[in-house]
Amino acid sequence: MCLKIFPASIGELMRQRQNKRFKEPSQFDAQIELFEREAHEKYDAAIQNMQAVALSDKFHQLLEFRIIPTLGRIGFDEQICRALFKRTAPVWKLIGTVGTDVELLYPIFMKTINEIRQGVLADSEKYSRAQKILDDMDPLSGYALMNKTMHPEKLSEQFDVISLSWIVLPRAYDLLEKNHSRYMLIYTKFLDDETESEFTKILARIMIEFVGNYSLKYIDDFQHKDHMVDALFYGYATMFWQNLRNPPGGLEDGLVFDSYFRLARKIHDRFASSNRDMAKTTEKMGKERKRVFPTYNIFGLAHYRHDDVYRFFVALRHGIPGVESVVRFFGIGGPLLKDKTDGRLPYVAVPLMLSALFRLIKKGYCFETPKTRRSIREFLFRLGSNYHLEHIRMVFSGSEPPEVLRFVGPRVFKMVQDLVTFIQRTTAINKLR
């Protein structure tokens, strides 16, 4: 295999900023921005109907220097976060220190989190070993297991099968108690100190649900609950769109947007099931989420309109889940699909669609985060491996590959090599600057 992809230069890392990210005119991107703007406007309207409360100096400091920065790491919009807490501050009043800079400790709770953390990391290691075995299997055998082991939602499924014991953490609405607000600082401490990405993803999901559930369950009497429901729903919807398009740094492969989607959907189902606008909003969120990560089964990916390749560019911002989804869409479909890719795209259409995607990558590569650039390089390596002649022969062992694939395969492989060379040259030039 002759594909060699060099890492991005360290000098480039300082140039990456969210507000400088490449913007390519796109129907998909414009649609996401429209949905985000609509949700934000409805959130603003709900907030205006709620009463802001005065914050104590102690709580204000905790909010500004502990809570908001940590929540920002997991995709919370700073403006939305600050406004929500200012209107829900009384329900969080148990957060804080005792005396001067002395925080309450909950050793049993912290011990439970540590025990769960060890179990999560052990299960993650087992999954990694299982994934390696899958990668070493021949393609035909791999197809039989692919739906269970490589679906982008696998991460979310893992949360539910790890262990029921972790549900003791106060993020479930029915299990919440009023004094659980004090655990917020423990969550922020664990998240700020965590070095293992697998547990960071779980902590992110817990905190996202914890903030929403607790704010709803223990809202003070002077706030109208309908307004709080609207504010939280549309605030979380806004943050879903933001995190779908641009995941938080360090959690690119954590599918954080799903946590905002789940909480918004729970709010609608539990507190406003007859609200038609909320129903339409959740429907939009689910639809656009599936456009980025199409549903997969043994016969391939569910077929959606594919005229806007920007969604693939967005998917590549989401780490390995995004890489796997895009590679699967363009990848060799095997004997079951005959003349179509795993995404049910006719092989004859692959070069044209890849050309459009590769143009986006060329224009936007150096403006993306270091993690996204690594994802793009990983995508190219896997796609090139997928269309390598030896791999095609393995997939169709015992039979001749379709004639169109014998023509398209070398062409796609060459396109990948050319883009890899372009990225290497761009990286080399940036090193010299």
C-alpha positions in Angstrom: 0.0 0.0 0.0 1.6 3.3 -1.1 -0.6 5.8 0.6 1.5 7.8 3.1 -0.2 10.7 4.9 2.0 13.1 7.0 0.6 14.8 10.1 -0.1 18.5 10.1 2.7 20.8 11.2 2.7 22.1 14.8 3.0 25.6 13.4 -0.4 25.4 11.9 -2.1 24.6 15.2 -2.1 28.3 16.3 -4.0 29.2 13.1 -7.1 27.2 13.9 -10.0 29.1 15.3 -13.7 28.5 15.1 -14.5 31.9 13.7 -12.0 31.4 10.9 -13.3 28.1 9.8 -13.8 27.6 6.1 -17.3 28.5 4.8 -18.4 27.0 1.5 -21.7 28.1 0.1 -23.9 25.1 0.5 -27.6 24.3 0.5 -27.0 21.9 3.5 -25.0 24.4 5.5 -27.6 27.2 4.8 -30.4 24.9 5.9 -28.6 24.1 9.2 -27.9 27.8 9.8 -31.6 28.6 9.1 -32.8 25.9 11.6 -30.3 27.2 14.2 -31.4 30.8 13.8 -35.1 29.8 14.1 -34.5 27.8 17.3 -32.4 30.6 18.8 -35.1 33.2 18.1 -37.7 31.0 19.8 -35.3 30.5 22.7 -34.8 34.3 23.0 -38.6 34.8 23.0 -39.0 32.3 25.8 -36.2 33.9 27.9 -37.7 37.3 27.6 -40.8 36.0 29.3 -38.8 34.8 32.3 -37.5 36.8 35.2 -33.8 37.2 35.7 -32.6 36.9 39.3 -29.7 38.6 41.1 -26.7 36.3 41.6 -24.7 36.3 44.8 -21.0 37.1 44.3 -20.1 33.6 45.3 -22.4 32.0 42.8 -21.5 34.5 40.1 -17.8 33.6 40.5 -18.6 29.8 40.4 -20.7 30.4 37.2 -18.1 32.5 35.4 -14.9 30.6 36.4 -16.0 27.0 37.0 -19.4 26.1 35.5 -19.6 28.0 32.2 -16.0 27.2 31.0 -16.5 23.5 31.7 -19.9 23.4 30.1 -18.4 25.3 27.1 -16.0 22.4 26.6 -18.9 20.0 26.0 -20.7 22.2 23.5 -22.8 24.6 25.6 -23.3 28.0 24.0 -21.9 30.5 26.5 -24.6 33.1 26.0 -27.4 30.5 26.3 -25.8 28.9 29.3 -25.3 32.2 31.2 -28.9 33.3 30.5 -30.4 30.0 31.6 -28.5 29.9 34.8 -29.4 33.5 35.6 -33.1 32.5 35.4 -32.7 29.2 37.3 -30.1 30.3 39.9 -32.4 29.8 42.9 -32.8 26.0 42.1 -29.0 25.7 42.0 -28.5 27.7 45.3 -27.1 24.7 47.1 -24.0 24.8 44.8 -21.2 26.6 46.5 -18.6 26.6 49.2 -18.8 26.3 52.9 -17.0 29.1 54.6 -14.1 30.5 52.7 -13.0 28.5 49.7 -14.0 25.2 51.4 -16.1 22.9 49.1 -18.4 20.2 50.3 -17.1 16.7 49.6 -19.1 13.6 48.8 -16.6 10.7 49.1 -19.2 7.9 48.4 -20.4 9.7 45.2 -16.9 10.4 44.0 -15.9 6.7 44.8 -18.9 5.6 42.7 -17.8 7.7 39.7 -14.3 6.4 40.0 -15.5 2.8 40.0 -17.7 3.4 37.0 -14.8 5.1 35.2 -12.7 2.0 35.7 -15.5 -0.2 34.3 -15.9 2.1 31.3 -12.2 2.1 30.4 -12.1 -1.7 30.8 -15.1 -2.1 28.5 -13.5 0.3 26.0 -10.4 -1.8 25.9 -12.4 -4.9 25.2 -14.3 -3.1 22.4 -11.0 -2.0 20.9 -9.7 -5.5 20.8 -12.9 -6.7 19.3 -12.7 -4.0 16.6 -9.1 -5.1 15.8 -10.3 -8.6 15.2 -13.1 -7.3 13.0 -10.6 -5.3 11.0 -8.4 -8.4 10.4 -11.4 -10.4 9.1 -12.0 -11.0 5.4 -14.5 -8.5 3.9 -17.4 -11.1 3.4 -17.3 -12.1 7.1 -16.9 -8.5 8.1 -20.1 -7.5 6.4 -22.1 -9.8 8.6 -20.9 -8.0 11.7 -20.6 -4.5 10.4 -24.1 -3.3 11.3 -23.5 -4.1 15.0 -19.9 -3.0 15.3 -19.4 0.0 13.1 -22.6 2.0 13.1 -22.1 5.7 14.1 -24.6 5.2 16.9 -22.5 2.4 18.4 -21.1 4.9 20.9 -24.6 5.8 22.2 -25.5 2.1 22.5 -22.4 1.5 24.5 -23.6 4.0 27.1 -26.6 1.8 27.8 -24.9 -1.6 28.0 -21.8 -0.6 30.1 -23.5 -1.0 33.4 -26.8 -0.1 35.0 -24.9 1.0 38.1 -23.9 4.3 36.5 -27.6 5.4 36.5 -27.2 6.3 40.2 -25.5 9.4 38.9 -28.1 12.2 39.1 -28.8 12.9 35.5 -32.1 10.9 35.2 -35.2 13.2 35.8 -37.0 10.7 38.1 -34.0 10.0 40.2 -33.0 13.6 40.8 -33.1 15.0 44.4 -32.9 18.7 45.2 -29.6 18.4 47.0 -28.0 16.9 43.8 -27.3 20.4 42.6 -24.2 20.3 44.8 -22.8 17.6 42.5 -22.3 20.1 39.7 -18.9 21.1 41.0 -17.9 17.5 41.3 -18.9 16.9 37.7 -16.9 20.0 36.6 -13.9 18.8 38.6 -14.0 15.3 37.1 -14.5 16.6 33.6 -11.7 19.2 33.9 -9.3 16.5 35.2 -10.3 13.7 32.9 -7.6 12.5 30.5 -9.4 9.5 28.9 -11.6 10.4 26.0 -14.1 7.5 26.5 -15.1 8.6 30.0 -15.0 12.3 28.9 -17.8 11.4 26.4 -19.9 9.9 29.2 -19.3 12.8 31.5 -20.4 15.1 28.8 -23.7 13.3 28.2 -24.4 13.2 32.0 -23.8 16.9 32.4 -25.9 17.9 29.4 -28.8 15.9 30.7 -28.2 16.9 34.3 -28.4 20.7 33.6 -31.7 20.4 31.6 -33.4 17.8 33.9 -32.5 19.5 37.2 -33.5 23.0 35.9 -36.9 21.7 34.9 -37.6 19.5 38.0 -36.8 22.1 40.6 -37.8 25.3 38.9 -38.8 28.0 41.4 -42.4 28.9 41.8 -42.0 32.5 40.5 -40.9 31.2 37.1 -43.6 30.0 34.7 -42.9 26.4 33.9 -44.1 26.6 30.3 -41.6 29.4 29.7 -38.8 27.2 31.2 -39.9 24.3 29.0 -39.7 26.5 25.9 -36.4 28.1 26.9 -34.7 24.8 27.6 -36.2 23.0 24.5 -35.2 25.7 22.0 -31.9 26.4 23.8 -31.0 22.7 23.5 -32.2 22.6 19.9 -30.0 25.6 19.1 -27.0 23.8 20.6 -27.8 20.7 18.7 -27.5 22.5 15.4 -24.3 24.2 16.6 -22.7 21.0 17.7 -23.8 19.1 14.6 -22.1 21.5 12.3 -19.0 22.2 14.6 -18.4 19.7 17.4 -16.5 21.0 20.5 -12.7 20.6 20.4 -11.5 17.4 22.0 -14.9 15.7 21.7 -15.1 15.5 17.9 -15.8 11.8 17.9 -18.2 12.0 20.9 -21.4 12.7 18.9 -22.2 15.4 21.5 -25.0 16.8 19.4 -27.0 13.5 20.1 -27.1 14.4 23.8 -28.7 17.8 23.1 -31.1 16.1 20.7 -32.1 13.4 23.2 -32.7 16.0 26.0 -34.8 18.2 23.7 -36.9 15.3 22.6 -37.4 14.2 26.2 -38.6 17.7 27.1 -41.1 17.7 24.2 -42.4 14.2 25.0 -42.7 14.7 28.7 -43.8 18.3 29.1 -45.2 19.5 25.7 -46.2 16.5 23.7 -49.1 18.5 22.0 -46.7 21.3 20.9 -46.7 21.0 17.1 -43.7 23.4 16.6 -41.6 21.3 19.0 -42.6 18.2 17.1 -41.6 19.7 13.8 -38.3 20.9 15.3 -37.4 17.4 16.7 -38.4 15.9 13.3 -36.0 18.3 11.6 -33.2 17.5 14.0 -33.7 13.8 13.4 -33.8 14.2 9.6 -30.7 16.3 9.4 -28.8 14.1 11.8 -29.5 11.1 9.5 -28.3 13.1 6.5 -24.9 13.4 8.2 -24.9 9.9 9.6 -27.3 7.8 7.4 -28.9 4.7 9.0 -27.0 1.5 8.0 -28.2 -2.1 7.6 -26.6 -5.1 6.0 -27.8 -4.0 2.6 -26.1 -0.6 2.8 -27.0 2.9 3.9 -30.5 4.3 3.8 -30.8 6.4 0.6 -31.1 10.1 1.0 -30.6 13.0 -1.5 -26.9 13.2 -2.1 -26.7 16.3 -4.2 -25.0 18.4 -1.5 -21.7 16.9 -0.5 -21.1 19.5 2.2 -22.8 17.0 4.7 -19.8 14.7 4.2 -17.5 17.5 5.0 -19.5 18.1 8.2 -19.4 14.4 9.0 -15.6 14.4 8.8 -15.5 16.9 11.6 -16.9 14.2 13.9 -13.8 12.0 14.2 -13.8 8.3 13.6 -17.7 8.0 13.5 -17.7 10.5 10.7 -14.8 8.9 8.9 -16.5 5.5 9.0 -19.8 6.9 7.8 -18.3 8.7 4.8 -16.0 5.8 3.9 -19.0 3.4 4.2 -21.0 5.6 1.9 -18.4 5.6 -0.9 -16.9 2.2 -0.1 -17.1 -1.0 -2.1 -20.6 -2.5 -1.7 -19.6 -6.1 -2.3 -21.6 -8.9 -4.0 -24.8 -8.0 -2.1 -25.0 -4.6 -3.8 -23.4 -5.6 -7.1 -22.9 -2.3 -8.9 -23.4 0.1 -5.9 -21.4 1.3 -3.0 -22.3 0.6 0.6 -24.2 4.0 0.4 -26.2 2.6 -2.5 -24.5 5.1 -4.8 -23.9 3.7 -8.3 -20.2 3.2 -8.9 -20.4 5.3 -12.0 -21.4 8.4 -9.9 -18.6 8.0 -7.3 -15.9 10.0 -9.1 -18.1 12.9 -9.8 -19.3 13.1 -6.2 -15.8 12.7 -4.8 -14.6 15.4 -7.1 -17.0 17.8 -5.4 -16.1 16.6 -1.9 -12.4 16.8 -2.7 -12.8 20.4 -3.9 -14.3 21.3 -0.5 -11.4 19.5 1.3 -8.8 21.4 -0.8 -10.4 24.8 0.0 -11.2 24.1 3.6 -8.4 21.8 4.9 -6.1 24.3 6.4 -8.9 26.2 8.1 -10.2 23.2 10.0 -9.1 22.1 13.5 -6.1 19.7 13.9 -8.5 16.9 14.8 -10.6 17.4 11.7 -7.5 17.5 9.5 -6.4 14.1 11.0 -9.9 12.8 10.3 -9.6 13.9 6.7 -6.3 12.2 6.3 -7.7 9.0 7.9 -10.7 9.2 5.6 -8.4 9.4 2.5 -6.2 6.5 3.8 -9.3 4.3 4.4 -10.9 5.2 1.1 -7.7 4.6 -0.8 -7.4 1.2 0.9 -11.0 0.4 0.0 -10.4 1.0 -3.7 -7.0 -0.6 -3.9 -7.1 -3.4 -6.5 -6.1 -6.1 -3.9 -9.0 -5.1 -1.7 -11.5 -5.2 -4.6 -10.3 -8.7 -5.5 -10.8 -9.8 -1.8 -14.3 -8.4 -1.7 -15.3 -10.2 -4.9 -13.2 -13.4 -4.3 -14.6 -16.2 -6.4 -16.3 -13.8 -8.8 -15.4 -11.0 -11.2 -15.9 -7.4 -9.9 -18.6 -5.5 -11.9 -17.2 -4.0 -15.1 -18.0 -0.5 -14.0 -16.0 -1.0 -10.8 -13.0 -2.3 -12.7 -13.1 1.1 -14.5 -14.0 3.3 -11.5 -11.7 1.7 -8.9 -8.3 2.8 -10.4 -9.7 6.2 -11.1 -10.9 6.7 -7.5 -7.6 5.4 -6.1 -5.7 7.9 -8.3 -8.0 10.8 -7.1 -7.2 9.9 -3.5 -3.5 9.8 -4.2 -3.6 13.2 -5.9 -5.5 14.8 -2.9 -3.0 13.2 -0.5 -0.1 14.7 -2.4 -1.9 18.1 -2.4 -2.3 17.9 1.4 1.3 16.9 1.9 2.5 19.8 -0.3 0.2 22.3 1.6 1.5 21.0 4.9 5.1 21.3 3.7 4.6 24.9 2.5 2.9 25.9 5.8 5.9 24.5 7.7 8.1 26.9 5.8 6.0 30.0 6.7 
